Amino acid sequence: VFETLTASRLTMKALTLPQYFRFLAAHRASEGFTAAQLQGTRKAFDQVRAGREEIAPQGVGSALALFFGQDAFEKWNRLWQRLRGGNRPVDEEQQVWKTPLVDFHDFLSLAR
């Protein structure tokens, strides 16, 4: 909360309604992560995205593992399997799936 207040250039005094909305926007943009955690999640995301703007859902587990550890990869993999359900890959041999990509903000939401 204090980091968000600082990032929003606000103080702990009573906030006006516009200042409160500014605080909420800043806090939601960071998904509640501290500045140090944001830096770590950005580093993990950037390592997996390899120069692209977004990553495939299959890559989310790898990025989570870089930041949180192997257990996060296994949890994501189980969730990903459930989300996929009975869907089959577009290309069975290459295991290519038609799925939406995940940008950094979506990644933060998933990490939270």
Buried (B, 14 or more C-beta within 10 A) or exposed (E): EEBBBEBBEBEEEEBEEEBEEBBEEBBEEBBEBEEEBBEBBBEBBBEBBEEEEBBBBBBBBBBBBBBBEEEBBEBBBEBBEEEBEEEEEEEEEEEEBEBEEBBBEBBBEBBE
